[in-house]
Each structure stands twice: as structure tokens, then as C-alpha cells.
């Protein structure tokens, strides 16, 4: 089967990456990271086919890299384990883009925004994240360049409800709605 999406040529790198991440939101398993690269081609830019890591965190795009690659793109899953960090580029994401001199695009499946990090223009580790324990870390947020409407199965995926019980500290109740 021919992947017609991979044959599309876009006018800009942003257009190619945003279209690829919108496509990823439709077809990739949301439990695993999924991504690809953007190449400069005659007449513009094209996105590679999508690959999945089959792991919740990290996708190896090494097989796609070559001298014509100008950007990479990937999804960040949304789970209870990473909900605080899904909207940021990981330190590994930012380091890879910095080292390879490529632009990074990321779709957070928590807030459905597409972010762009260009190491030549954007600050790295520009967002301070403070924890109640006193720990402070810095993460790269890039800037929002697009968004994807939440898929029907994601709308209402997780609803947080505060429940107060007499004589006990507040509890957090997680409810799943379909």
C-alpha cells in the first residue's frame, strides 16, 4: 500500500510537520510515542512515514536521518505518569535537536497543542517547574504553532474531581468517562 501522505510536498517545514502530527493523532496508538522527520525536497518539504516506538516514552528516528532532514516530529502520550511533563520537550528531545541542528515539533496528547523548538532561535530549558518538595527543574517549552482537536475517544478521557471527606485530608478521585 502506498502512503499518499508521505508523497505530499509542502511549501514550508512547519506545514509538513503540522500535517504529519495531525495525521499521527488520527492513526497512531496514543499509548506509544509516534513520529518521523521532515526533509527538504525539490519544491518544498515532505514528511517521512510515521513510526511508533511501541513504548510509552521515546521513539528512535535514527533510521530516517540524513543530510536532507531539517526537522523531526513526534507525539507525547498523556498518562497519569507524565501529565505534568507532556507539554514540554524532554531534555533528550531538546539535546537531539540542538546536536543535530534540526527543528523539533511535538504534539502533546494532553493539551493537543503542537509545539516547535528551534535551537537556533528558542531558549532551551526556559520554563521553571517547581515541585512541592522544593525540587526545581527547567524544561524546554518551545512555542505553539498549531493544535489538533481531541479525538472522540480522548474527550473526557480523565476527569479529576476533588472529594472532601470529613476528618480526613482531601482525596483526589479519578473518573473515566466514555
OpenMM code with the backbone's topology and positions (N, CA, C; nanometers):
from openmm import Vec3, app, unit

residues = "UNK UNK UNK UNK UNK UNK UNK UNK UNK UNK UNK UNK UNK UNK UNK UNK UNK UNK UNK UNK UNK UNK UNK UNK UNK UNK UNK UNK UNK UNK UNK UNK UNK UNK UNK UNK UNK UNK UNK UNK UNK UNK UNK UNK UNK UNK UNK UNK UNK UNK UNK UNK UNK UNK UNK UNK UNK UNK UNK UNK UNK UNK UNK UNK UNK UNK UNK UNK UNK UNK UNK UNK UNK UNK UNK UNK UNK UNK UNK UNK UNK UNK UNK UNK UNK UNK UNK UNK UNK UNK UNK UNK UNK UNK UNK UNK UNK UNK UNK UNK UNK UNK UNK UNK UNK UNK UNK UNK UNK UNK UNK UNK UNK UNK UNK UNK UNK UNK UNK UNK UNK UNK UNK UNK UNK UNK UNK UNK UNK UNK UNK UNK UNK UNK UNK UNK UNK UNK UNK UNK UNK UNK UNK UNK UNK UNK UNK UNK UNK UNK UNK UNK UNK UNK UNK UNK UNK UNK UNK UNK UNK UNK UNK UNK UNK UNK UNK UNK UNK UNK UNK UNK UNK UNK UNK UNK UNK UNK".split()
positions = [
    Vec3(0.0839, -0.1172, 0.0000),
    Vec3(0.0000, 0.0000, 0.0000),
    Vec3(0.0889, 0.1242, 0.0000),
    Vec3(0.0587, 0.2218, -0.0830),
    Vec3(0.1356, 0.3447, -0.0927),
    Vec3(0.0842, 0.4440, 0.0108),
    Vec3(0.1748, 0.5049, 0.0840),
    Vec3(0.1381, 0.6069, 0.1810),
    Vec3(0.1325, 0.7403, 0.1074),
    Vec3(0.0132, 0.7818, 0.0651),
    Vec3(-0.0011, 0.9047, -0.0128),
    Vec3(0.0397, 1.0268, 0.0674),
    Vec3(0.0221, 1.0221, 0.1984),
    Vec3(0.0621, 1.1355, 0.2814),
    Vec3(0.2117, 1.1614, 0.2672),
    Vec3(0.2913, 1.0557, 0.2630),
    Vec3(0.4368, 1.0708, 0.2533),
    Vec3(0.4790, 1.1311, 0.1193),
    Vec3(0.3924, 1.1271, 0.0190),
    Vec3(0.4266, 1.1816, -0.1118),
    Vec3(0.3909, 1.3299, -0.1257),
    Vec3(0.3203, 1.3868, -0.0282),
    Vec3(0.2799, 1.5271, -0.0347),
    Vec3(0.4010, 1.6172, -0.0142),
    Vec3(0.4090, 1.7246, -0.0933),
    Vec3(0.5146, 1.8231, -0.0785),
    Vec3(0.4494, 1.9510, -0.0266),
    Vec3(0.5059, 2.0042, 0.0810),
    Vec3(0.4516, 2.1223, 0.1470),
    Vec3(0.5418, 2.2426, 0.1216),
    Vec3(0.4832, 2.3609, 0.1247),
    Vec3(0.5580, 2.4845, 0.0982),
    Vec3(0.6571, 2.5163, 0.2092),
    Vec3(0.6217, 2.4827, 0.3346),
    Vec3(0.7102, 2.5153, 0.4465),
    Vec3(0.7340, 2.3932, 0.5341),
    Vec3(0.8398, 2.4004, 0.6117),
    Vec3(0.8717, 2.2954, 0.7079),
    Vec3(0.7599, 2.2856, 0.8119),
    Vec3(0.7102, 2.3997, 0.8589),
    Vec3(0.6005, 2.4000, 0.9563),
    Vec3(0.4791, 2.3271, 0.9003),
    Vec3(0.4412, 2.3568, 0.7759),
    Vec3(0.3245, 2.2923, 0.7152),
    Vec3(0.3401, 2.1403, 0.7123),
    Vec3(0.4589, 2.0933, 0.6765),
    Vec3(0.4835, 1.9489, 0.6686),
    Vec3(0.4739, 1.8838, 0.8069),
    Vec3(0.5382, 1.9445, 0.9059),
    Vec3(0.5384, 1.8856, 1.0411),
    Vec3(0.4001, 1.8898, 1.1043),
    Vec3(0.3299, 1.9999, 1.0883),
    Vec3(0.1953, 2.0119, 1.1465),
    Vec3(0.1005, 1.9107, 1.0818),
    Vec3(0.1054, 1.8980, 0.9501),
    Vec3(0.0208, 1.7992, 0.8818),
    Vec3(0.0547, 1.6575, 0.9275),
    Vec3(0.1830, 1.6287, 0.9438),
    Vec3(0.2250, 1.4948, 0.9878),
    Vec3(0.1750, 1.4655, 1.1287),
    Vec3(0.1820, 1.5630, 1.2183),
    Vec3(0.1352, 1.5405, 1.3557),
    Vec3(-0.0167, 1.5291, 1.3623),
    Vec3(-0.0876, 1.6006, 1.2773),
    Vec3(-0.2336, 1.5843, 1.2709),
    Vec3(-0.2673, 1.4438, 1.2213),
    Vec3(-0.1909, 1.3959, 1.1252),
    Vec3(-0.2086, 1.2589, 1.0744),
    Vec3(-0.1761, 1.1574, 1.1850),
    Vec3(-0.0690, 1.1825, 1.2594),
    Vec3(-0.0300, 1.0936, 1.3695),
    Vec3(-0.1406, 1.0852, 1.4751),
    Vec3(-0.2049, 1.1975, 1.5034),
    Vec3(-0.3132, 1.1985, 1.6025),
    Vec3(-0.4287, 1.1089, 1.5593),
    Vec3(-0.4479, 1.0957, 1.4302),
    Vec3(-0.5571, 1.0140, 1.3775),
    Vec3(-0.5260, 0.8653, 1.3747),
    Vec3(-0.3993, 0.8301, 1.3460),
    Vec3(-0.3722, 0.6877, 1.3204),
    Vec3(-0.2805, 0.6193, 1.4215),
    Vec3(-0.2031, 0.6932, 1.4989),
    Vec3(-0.1080, 0.6300, 1.5915),
    Vec3(-0.1766, 0.5883, 1.7207),
    Vec3(-0.1307, 0.4805, 1.7785),
    Vec3(-0.1799, 0.4335, 1.9071),
    Vec3(-0.1379, 0.5348, 2.0136),
    Vec3(-0.2315, 0.5953, 2.0865),
    Vec3(-0.1978, 0.7005, 2.1827),
    Vec3(-0.1207, 0.6510, 2.3053),
    Vec3(-0.1021, 0.5210, 2.3174),
    Vec3(-0.0244, 0.4677, 2.4301),
    Vec3(0.1250, 0.4708, 2.4036),
    Vec3(0.1639, 0.4982, 2.2777),
    Vec3(0.3047, 0.4957, 2.2400),
    Vec3(0.3427, 0.6223, 2.1643),
    Vec3(0.4679, 0.6652, 2.1795),
    Vec3(0.5154, 0.7780, 2.1005),
    Vec3(0.5235, 0.7361, 1.9543),
    Vec3(0.5027, 0.8339, 1.8678),
    Vec3(0.4977, 0.8105, 1.7247),
    Vec3(0.5590, 0.9331, 1.6581),
    Vec3(0.6326, 0.9165, 1.5499),
    Vec3(0.6916, 1.0340, 1.4865),
    Vec3(0.7588, 1.0040, 1.3550),
    Vec3(0.8367, 1.1035, 1.3102),
    Vec3(0.9088, 1.0943, 1.1846),
    Vec3(0.9950, 1.2175, 1.1655),
    Vec3(1.0357, 1.2423, 1.0418),
    Vec3(1.1212, 1.3574, 1.0112),
    Vec3(1.0630, 1.4345, 0.8929),
    Vec3(1.1118, 1.5575, 0.8777),
    Vec3(1.0780, 1.6416, 0.7630),
    Vec3(1.2058, 1.6596, 0.6819),
    Vec3(1.1933, 1.6356, 0.5507),
    Vec3(1.3071, 1.6501, 0.4604),
    Vec3(1.2850, 1.7672, 0.3645),
    Vec3(1.3953, 1.8324, 0.3281),
    Vec3(1.3911, 1.9313, 0.2200),
    Vec3(1.3983, 1.8531, 0.0892),
    Vec3(1.3032, 1.8799, 0.0003),
    Vec3(1.2972, 1.8131, -0.1296),
    Vec3(1.2767, 1.9209, -0.2370),
    Vec3(1.3004, 1.8869, -0.3628),
    Vec3(1.2741, 1.9857, -0.4680),
    Vec3(1.1297, 2.0358, -0.4596),
    Vec3(1.1130, 2.1651, -0.4517),
    Vec3(0.9792, 2.2240, -0.4454),
    Vec3(0.9252, 2.2447, -0.3059),
    Vec3(0.9988, 2.2039, -0.2016),
    Vec3(0.9475, 2.2257, -0.0668),
    Vec3(0.9959, 2.1262, 0.0355),
    Vec3(0.9014, 2.0733, 0.1121),
    Vec3(0.9323, 1.9852, 0.2254),
    Vec3(0.8342, 1.8691, 0.2274),
    Vec3(0.8819, 1.7512, 0.2700),
    Vec3(0.7926, 1.6370, 0.2856),
    Vec3(0.8206, 1.5680, 0.4179),
    Vec3(0.7156, 1.5060, 0.4702),
    Vec3(0.7261, 1.4309, 0.5951),
    Vec3(0.7485, 1.2835, 0.5632),
    Vec3(0.8294, 1.2192, 0.6454),
    Vec3(0.8527, 1.0754, 0.6308),
    Vec3(0.7290, 0.9983, 0.6748),
    Vec3(0.7257, 0.8693, 0.6448),
    Vec3(0.6209, 0.7852, 0.7042),
    Vec3(0.6352, 0.7877, 0.8571),
    Vec3(0.5277, 0.7570, 0.9246),
    Vec3(0.5272, 0.7540, 1.0716),
    Vec3(0.5812, 0.6210, 1.1216),
    Vec3(0.6543, 0.6274, 1.2321),
    Vec3(0.6935, 0.5051, 1.3016),
    Vec3(0.6544, 0.5192, 1.4481),
    Vec3(0.6319, 0.4077, 1.5117),
    Vec3(0.5963, 0.4059, 1.6530),
    Vec3(0.7055, 0.3351, 1.7301),
    Vec3(0.7241, 0.3796, 1.8515),
    Vec3(0.8234, 0.3169, 1.9377),
    Vec3(0.7729, 0.1875, 1.9985),
    Vec3(0.6410, 0.1722, 2.0034),
    Vec3(0.5790, 0.0621, 2.0778),
    Vec3(0.6191, 0.0681, 2.2253),
    Vec3(0.6607, 0.1901, 2.2688),
    Vec3(0.6921, 0.2179, 2.4092),
    Vec3(0.6258, 0.3507, 2.4436),
    Vec3(0.5872, 0.3697, 2.5712),
    Vec3(0.5225, 0.4958, 2.6081),
    Vec3(0.6134, 0.6182, 2.5901),
    Vec3(0.7424, 0.6011, 2.6104),
    Vec3(0.8313, 0.7168, 2.6054),
    Vec3(0.9495, 0.6888, 2.5135),
    Vec3(0.9722, 0.7805, 2.4199),
    Vec3(1.0859, 0.7716, 2.3291),
    Vec3(1.0517, 0.7021, 2.1997),
    Vec3(1.0963, 0.7614, 2.0909),
    Vec3(1.0838, 0.6991, 1.9594),
    Vec3(1.2152, 0.7264, 1.8865),
    Vec3(1.2767, 0.6208, 1.8330),
    Vec3(1.4067, 0.6327, 1.7670),
    Vec3(1.3859, 0.6654, 1.6198),
    Vec3(1.4224, 0.7883, 1.5824),
    Vec3(1.4065, 0.8330, 1.4444),
    Vec3(1.5355, 0.8207, 1.3645),
    Vec3(1.6365, 0.7555, 1.4211),
    Vec3(1.7678, 0.7442, 1.3582),
    Vec3(1.7651, 0.6884, 1.2177),
    Vec3(1.6757, 0.5936, 1.1904),
    Vec3(1.6707, 0.5330, 1.0569),
    Vec3(1.6277, 0.6330, 0.9495),
    Vec3(1.5638, 0.7417, 0.9890),
    Vec3(1.5168, 0.8421, 0.8939),
    Vec3(1.6173, 0.9543, 0.8687),
    Vec3(1.7147, 0.9698, 0.9569),
    Vec3(1.8030, 1.0866, 0.9469),
    Vec3(1.9001, 1.0751, 0.8307),
    Vec3(1.9217, 1.1893, 0.7658),
    Vec3(2.0166, 1.2023, 0.6562),
    Vec3(2.0436, 1.3502, 0.6363),
    Vec3(2.1273, 1.3832, 0.5394),
    Vec3(2.1657, 1.5236, 0.5206),
    Vec3(2.0503, 1.6149, 0.4776),
    Vec3(1.9414, 1.5569, 0.4250),
    Vec3(1.8288, 1.6386, 0.3801),
    Vec3(1.7246, 1.6642, 0.4896),
    Vec3(1.7449, 1.6085, 0.6096),
    Vec3(1.6496, 1.6252, 0.7190),
    Vec3(1.6683, 1.7623, 0.7838),
    Vec3(1.5570, 1.8353, 0.7963),
    Vec3(1.5603, 1.9685, 0.8572),
    Vec3(1.4841, 1.9735, 0.9891),
    Vec3(1.4023, 1.8718, 1.0160),
    Vec3(1.3218, 1.8715, 1.1383),
    Vec3(1.2791, 1.7301, 1.1723),
    Vec3(1.2392, 1.7122, 1.2968),
    Vec3(1.1740, 1.5877, 1.3370),
    Vec3(1.0454, 1.6225, 1.4086),
    Vec3(0.9585, 1.5246, 1.4218),
    Vec3(0.8306, 1.5461, 1.4899),
    Vec3(0.7920, 1.4184, 1.5627),
    Vec3(0.7207, 1.4348, 1.6742),
    Vec3(0.6742, 1.3180, 1.7483),
    Vec3(0.5604, 1.3573, 1.8418),
    Vec3(0.4918, 1.2555, 1.8917),
    Vec3(0.3851, 1.2768, 1.9884),
    Vec3(0.4381, 1.2499, 2.1288),
    Vec3(0.3736, 1.3115, 2.2273),
    Vec3(0.3942, 1.2772, 2.3677),
    Vec3(0.2631, 1.2205, 2.4188),
    Vec3(0.2682, 1.1015, 2.4756),
    Vec3(0.1480, 1.0390, 2.5291),
    Vec3(0.0970, 1.1199, 2.6472),
    Vec3(-0.0258, 1.0944, 2.6866),
    Vec3(-0.0836, 1.1583, 2.8046),
    Vec3(-0.1238, 1.0480, 2.9016),
    Vec3(-0.0499, 1.0362, 3.0086),
    Vec3(-0.0828, 0.9371, 3.1106),
    Vec3(-0.0656, 1.0009, 3.2477),
    Vec3(-0.1135, 0.9359, 3.3467),
    Vec3(-0.1011, 0.9864, 3.4828),
    Vec3(0.0463, 1.0015, 3.5228),
    Vec3(0.1347, 0.9275, 3.4560),
    Vec3(0.2771, 0.9298, 3.4887),
    Vec3(0.3510, 1.0495, 3.4301),
    Vec3(0.2964, 1.1122, 3.3253),
    Vec3(0.3696, 1.2227, 3.2633),
    Vec3(0.2846, 1.3462, 3.2379),
    Vec3(0.1650, 1.3513, 3.2944),
    Vec3(0.0741, 1.4616, 3.2636),
    Vec3(0.1378, 1.5981, 3.2934),
    Vec3(0.2260, 1.6069, 3.3905),
    Vec3(0.2907, 1.7344, 3.4228),
    Vec3(0.3983, 1.7718, 3.3207),
    Vec3(0.4465, 1.6755, 3.2438),
    Vec3(0.5606, 1.6994, 3.1549),
    Vec3(0.5285, 1.6828, 3.0065),
    Vec3(0.4114, 1.6337, 2.9726),
    Vec3(0.3781, 1.6026, 2.8336),
    Vec3(0.3798, 1.7250, 2.7428),
    Vec3(0.3610, 1.8435, 2.7994),
    Vec3(0.3546, 1.9654, 2.7195),
    Vec3(0.4920, 2.0291, 2.6972),
    Vec3(0.5973, 1.9640, 2.7423),
    Vec3(0.7337, 2.0149, 2.7273),
    Vec3(0.8157, 1.9194, 2.6411),
    Vec3(0.9165, 1.9738, 2.5743),
    Vec3(1.0156, 1.8883, 2.5093),
    Vec3(1.1005, 1.8275, 2.6198),
    Vec3(1.1271, 1.6992, 2.6119),
    Vec3(1.2116, 1.6352, 2.7126),
    Vec3(1.3549, 1.6847, 2.6951),
    Vec3(1.4380, 1.6696, 2.7987),
    Vec3(1.5797, 1.7061, 2.7822),
    Vec3(1.6438, 1.6316, 2.6641),
    Vec3(1.6056, 1.5056, 2.6414),
    Vec3(1.6607, 1.4293, 2.5292),
    Vec3(1.6132, 1.4867, 2.3953),
    Vec3(1.4852, 1.5290, 2.3884),
    Vec3(1.4335, 1.5908, 2.2656),
    Vec3(1.5150, 1.7154, 2.2320),
    Vec3(1.5292, 1.8046, 2.3300),
    Vec3(1.5995, 1.9319, 2.3066),
    Vec3(1.7467, 1.9077, 2.2717),
    Vec3(1.8095, 1.8126, 2.3405),
    Vec3(1.9512, 1.7840, 2.3140),
    Vec3(1.9699, 1.7285, 2.1727),
    Vec3(1.8791, 1.6419, 2.1285),
    Vec3(1.8890, 1.5850, 1.9939),
    Vec3(1.8759, 1.6949, 1.8883),
    Vec3(1.7770, 1.7822, 1.9048),
    Vec3(1.7604, 1.8905, 1.8072),
    Vec3(1.8788, 1.9859, 1.8092),
    Vec3(1.9312, 2.0122, 1.9265),
    Vec3(2.0479, 2.1003, 1.9353),
    Vec3(2.1692, 2.0350, 1.8686),
    Vec3(2.1932, 1.9098, 1.8992),
    Vec3(2.3094, 1.8399, 1.8440),
    Vec3(2.3015, 1.8158, 1.6946),
    Vec3(2.1820, 1.7906, 1.6437),
    Vec3(2.1636, 1.7624, 1.5016),
    Vec3(2.1339, 1.8883, 1.4196),
    Vec3(2.1193, 2.0012, 1.4878),
    Vec3(2.0881, 2.1290, 1.4216),
    Vec3(1.9592, 2.1185, 1.3408),
    Vec3(1.8581, 2.0577, 1.4035),
    Vec3(1.7268, 2.0434, 1.3403),
    Vec3(1.6216, 2.1064, 1.4303),
    Vec3(1.5072, 2.1352, 1.3718),
    Vec3(1.3931, 2.1882, 1.4456),
    Vec3(1.3122, 2.0695, 1.4964),
    Vec3(1.2583, 2.0810, 1.6165),
    Vec3(1.1745, 1.9756, 1.6724),
    Vec3(1.0293, 2.0200, 1.6818),
    Vec3(0.9395, 1.9290, 1.6493),
    Vec3(0.7958, 1.9528, 1.6643),
    Vec3(0.7402, 1.8421, 1.7527),
    Vec3(0.6467, 1.8789, 1.8404),
    Vec3(0.5917, 1.7810, 1.9324),
    Vec3(0.4430, 1.8094, 1.9524),
    Vec3(0.3628, 1.7035, 1.9465),
    Vec3(0.2202, 1.7112, 1.9766),
    Vec3(0.1979, 1.6472, 2.1122),
    Vec3(0.1499, 1.7266, 2.2081),
    Vec3(0.1134, 1.6721, 2.3383),
    Vec3(-0.0285, 1.6190, 2.3292),
    Vec3(-0.0467, 1.4921, 2.3627),
    Vec3(-0.1799, 1.4333, 2.3637),
    Vec3(-0.2538, 1.4665, 2.4929),
    Vec3(-0.1944, 1.5547, 2.5768),
    Vec3(-0.2646, 1.6044, 2.6949),
    Vec3(-0.3395, 1.7335, 2.6624),
    Vec3(-0.2711, 1.8302, 2.5992),
    Vec3(-0.3387, 1.9568, 2.5677),
    Vec3(-0.3672, 1.9739, 2.4191),
    Vec3(-0.3215, 1.8807, 2.3346),
    Vec3(-0.3485, 1.8761, 2.1912),
    Vec3(-0.2868, 1.9926, 2.1145),
    Vec3(-0.1848, 2.0570, 2.1723),
    Vec3(-0.1119, 2.1627, 2.1035),
    Vec3(0.0129, 2.1062, 2.0373),
    Vec3(0.0474, 2.1640, 1.9234),
    Vec3(0.1709, 2.1295, 1.8532),
    Vec3(0.2716, 2.2389, 1.8844),
    Vec3(0.3868, 2.1983, 1.9362),
    Vec3(0.4913, 2.2932, 1.9730),
    Vec3(0.6122, 2.2767, 1.8816),
    Vec3(0.6832, 2.3884, 1.8659),
    Vec3(0.8024, 2.3925, 1.7805),
    Vec3(0.9185, 2.4416, 1.8647),
    Vec3(1.0306, 2.3702, 1.8569),
    Vec3(1.1534, 2.4120, 1.9240),
    Vec3(1.2639, 2.4210, 1.8196),
    Vec3(1.3156, 2.5412, 1.8007),
    Vec3(1.4253, 2.5644, 1.7068),
    Vec3(1.5458, 2.6081, 1.7888),
    Vec3(1.6458, 2.5221, 1.8042),
    Vec3(1.7609, 2.5567, 1.8882),
    Vec3(1.8353, 2.6816, 1.8412),
    Vec3(1.8188, 2.7201, 1.7143),
    Vec3(1.8850, 2.8410, 1.6639),
    Vec3(1.8098, 2.9682, 1.7054),
    Vec3(1.6839, 2.9554, 1.7471),
    Vec3(1.6034, 3.0726, 1.7804),
    Vec3(1.5451, 3.0700, 1.9209),
    Vec3(1.5145, 2.9520, 1.9731),
    Vec3(1.4444, 2.9400, 2.1017),
    Vec3(1.5404, 2.9068, 2.2142),
    Vec3(1.5083, 2.9553, 2.3320),
    Vec3(1.5868, 2.9224, 2.4504),
    Vec3(1.5576, 2.7800, 2.4931),
    Vec3(1.6601, 2.7134, 2.5410),
    Vec3(1.6451, 2.5789, 2.5949),
    Vec3(1.6282, 2.5906, 2.7458),
    Vec3(1.5541, 2.4979, 2.8040),
    Vec3(1.5296, 2.4958, 2.9490),
    Vec3(1.4765, 2.6308, 2.9960),
    Vec3(1.3747, 2.6814, 2.9253),
    Vec3(1.3227, 2.8152, 2.9514),
    Vec3(1.2039, 2.8201, 3.0467),
    Vec3(1.1533, 2.7059, 3.0889),
    Vec3(1.0378, 2.7040, 3.1778),
    Vec3(1.0754, 2.6387, 3.3101),
    Vec3(1.0536, 2.7115, 3.4195),
    Vec3(1.0831, 2.6591, 3.5529),
    Vec3(0.9639, 2.5783, 3.6014),
    Vec3(0.9892, 2.4582, 3.6473),
    Vec3(0.8856, 2.3713, 3.7024),
    Vec3(0.9209, 2.3475, 3.8491),
    Vec3(0.8345, 2.3932, 3.9387),
    Vec3(0.8564, 2.3826, 4.0830),
    Vec3(0.7696, 2.2711, 4.1403),
    Vec3(0.8281, 2.1883, 4.2242),
    Vec3(0.7559, 2.0808, 4.2908),
    Vec3(0.7334, 2.1183, 4.4367),
    Vec3(0.6310, 2.0615, 4.4951),
    Vec3(0.6004, 2.0882, 4.6361),
    Vec3(0.7159, 2.0480, 4.7270),
    Vec3(0.7957, 1.9534, 4.6843),
    Vec3(0.9092, 1.9066, 4.7643),
    Vec3(1.0223, 2.0084, 4.7693),
    Vec3(1.0146, 2.1107, 4.6832),
    Vec3(1.1221, 2.2087, 4.6749),
    Vec3(1.2120, 2.1879, 4.5541),
    Vec3(1.1992, 2.0734, 4.4894),
    Vec3(1.2777, 2.0453, 4.3695),
    Vec3(1.2365, 2.1413, 4.2580),
    Vec3(1.3333, 2.1947, 4.1883),
    Vec3(1.3080, 2.2825, 4.0745),
    Vec3(1.3834, 2.2265, 3.9542),
    Vec3(1.3125, 2.2111, 3.8421),
    Vec3(1.3778, 2.1689, 3.7186),
    Vec3(1.3406, 2.2684, 3.6091),
    Vec3(1.4176, 2.2673, 3.5025),
    Vec3(1.3911, 2.3551, 3.3894),
    Vec3(1.3692, 2.2693, 3.2653),
    Vec3(1.2615, 2.2981, 3.1938),
    Vec3(1.2273, 2.2228, 3.0738),
    Vec3(1.2076, 2.3188, 2.9566),
    Vec3(1.2145, 2.2657, 2.8375),
    Vec3(1.2011, 2.3449, 2.7162),
    Vec3(1.0560, 2.3410, 2.6694),
    Vec3(0.9964, 2.4605, 2.6530),
    Vec3(0.8561, 2.4622, 2.6100),
    Vec3(0.8394, 2.4956, 2.4625),
    Vec3(0.9393, 2.5560, 2.3963),
    Vec3(0.9215, 2.5955, 2.2576),
    Vec3(0.8043, 2.6917, 2.2464),
    Vec3(0.7360, 2.6904, 2.1332),
    Vec3(0.6165, 2.7732, 2.1196),
    Vec3(0.5115, 2.7010, 2.0357),
    Vec3(0.3867, 2.7323, 2.0618),
    Vec3(0.2747, 2.6646, 1.9964),
    Vec3(0.2608, 2.7151, 1.8530),
    Vec3(0.2537, 2.6195, 1.7595),
    Vec3(0.2384, 2.6535, 1.6174),
    Vec3(0.1122, 2.5915, 1.5559),
    Vec3(0.0390, 2.5143, 1.6329),
    Vec3(-0.0817, 2.4518, 1.5813),
    Vec3(-0.1491, 2.3707, 1.6901),
    Vec3(-0.2593, 2.3102, 1.6558),
    Vec3(-0.3314, 2.2252, 1.7500),
    Vec3(-0.4110, 2.1215, 1.6720),
    Vec3(-0.4516, 2.0207, 1.7446),
    Vec3(-0.5311, 1.9121, 1.6875),
    Vec3(-0.6540, 1.8967, 1.7761),
    Vec3(-0.7722, 1.8900, 1.7175),
    Vec3(-0.8898, 1.8639, 1.8015),
    Vec3(-0.8751, 1.7266, 1.8690),
    Vec3(-0.9137, 1.7180, 1.9941),
    Vec3(-0.9065, 1.5901, 2.0649),
    Vec3(-0.9911, 1.4878, 1.9914),
    Vec3(-0.9389, 1.3663, 1.9822),
    Vec3(-1.0138, 1.2599, 1.9170),
    Vec3(-1.1326, 1.2213, 2.0046),
    Vec3(-1.2378, 1.1647, 1.9472),
    Vec3(-1.3562, 1.1307, 2.0266),
    Vec3(-1.3253, 1.0424, 2.1474),
    Vec3(-1.2323, 0.9475, 2.1328),
    Vec3(-1.2013, 0.8595, 2.2459),
    Vec3(-1.1247, 0.9335, 2.3547),
    Vec3(-1.0646, 1.0486, 2.3236),
    Vec3(-0.9901, 1.1251, 2.4223),
    Vec3(-1.0759, 1.2267, 2.4957),
    Vec3(-1.1816, 1.2745, 2.4344),
    Vec3(-1.2661, 1.3720, 2.5032),
    Vec3(-1.3202, 1.3082, 2.6298),
    Vec3(-1.2964, 1.3703, 2.7412),
    Vec3(-1.3442, 1.3165, 2.8678),
    Vec3(-1.2655, 1.1970, 2.9156),
    Vec3(-1.1444, 1.1758, 2.8613),
    Vec3(-1.0633, 1.0602, 2.8981),
    Vec3(-1.0424, 1.0504, 3.0475),
    Vec3(-1.0099, 1.1616, 3.1093),
    Vec3(-0.9807, 1.1594, 3.2516),
    Vec3(-1.0363, 1.2852, 3.3136),
    Vec3(-1.1227, 1.2704, 3.4098),
    Vec3(-1.1786, 1.3859, 3.4781),
    Vec3(-1.1359, 1.3799, 3.6243),
    Vec3(-1.0777, 1.4881, 3.6718),
    Vec3(-1.0350, 1.4950, 3.8102),
    Vec3(-1.1450, 1.5608, 3.8918),
    Vec3(-1.1827, 1.4987, 4.0033),
    Vec3(-1.2848, 1.5533, 4.0909),
    Vec3(-1.2296, 1.5543, 4.2321),
    Vec3(-1.2310, 1.6716, 4.2960),
    Vec3(-1.1863, 1.6813, 4.4354),
    Vec3(-1.2989, 1.6330, 4.5251),
    Vec3(-1.2678, 1.5461, 4.6196),
    Vec3(-1.3652, 1.4908, 4.7118),
    Vec3(-1.3178, 1.5202, 4.8531),
    Vec3(-1.3998, 1.5892, 4.9321),
    Vec3(-1.3639, 1.6193, 5.0712),
    Vec3(-1.4350, 1.5195, 5.1612),
    Vec3(-1.3591, 1.4590, 5.2510),
    Vec3(-1.4163, 1.3654, 5.3466),
    Vec3(-1.3992, 1.4251, 5.4853),
    Vec3(-1.5010, 1.4198, 5.5653),
    Vec3(-1.4973, 1.4775, 5.6997),
    Vec3(-1.3858, 1.4136, 5.7821),
    Vec3(-1.3014, 1.4968, 5.8421),
    Vec3(-1.1971, 1.4487, 5.9308),
    Vec3(-1.0762, 1.3895, 5.8602),
    Vec3(-1.0728, 1.3916, 5.7295),
    Vec3(-0.9602, 1.3343, 5.6557),
    Vec3(-0.9093, 1.4383, 5.5568),
    Vec3(-0.7821, 1.4253, 5.5176),
    Vec3(-0.7309, 1.5187, 5.4161),
    Vec3(-0.8032, 1.4975, 5.2833),
    Vec3(-0.8056, 1.6015, 5.1994),
    Vec3(-0.8724, 1.5871, 5.0705),
    Vec3(-0.8138, 1.4718, 4.9887),
    Vec3(-0.8997, 1.4056, 4.9148),
    Vec3(-0.8561, 1.2958, 4.8270),
    Vec3(-0.8816, 1.3385, 4.6829),
    Vec3(-0.8132, 1.2773, 4.5931),
    Vec3(-0.8342, 1.3027, 4.4509),
    Vec3(-0.8986, 1.1797, 4.3915),
    Vec3(-1.0136, 1.1988, 4.3317),
    Vec3(-1.0868, 1.0874, 4.2724),
    Vec3(-1.0708, 1.0971, 4.1213),
    Vec3(-1.0297, 0.9890, 4.0579),
    Vec3(-1.0168, 0.9841, 3.9131),
    Vec3(-1.1366, 0.9106, 3.8549),
    Vec3(-1.2015, 0.9726, 3.7594),
    Vec3(-1.3174, 0.9118, 3.6954),
    Vec3(-1.2920, 0.9019, 3.5457),
    Vec3(-1.3227, 0.7875, 3.4891),
    Vec3(-1.3099, 0.7705, 3.3449),
    Vec3(-1.4502, 0.7741, 3.2861),
    Vec3(-1.4697, 0.8604, 3.1854),
    Vec3(-1.5990, 0.8737, 3.1194),
    Vec3(-1.5832, 0.8414, 2.9719),
    Vec3(-1.6780, 0.7746, 2.9150),
    Vec3(-1.6760, 0.7461, 2.7699),
    Vec3(-1.7945, 0.8106, 2.7059),
] * unit.nanometer
topology = app.Topology()
chain = topology.addChain("A")
for resn in residues:
    res = topology.addResidue(resn, chain)
    for name in ("N", "CA", "C"):
        topology.addAtom(name, app.Element.getBySymbol(name[0]), res)
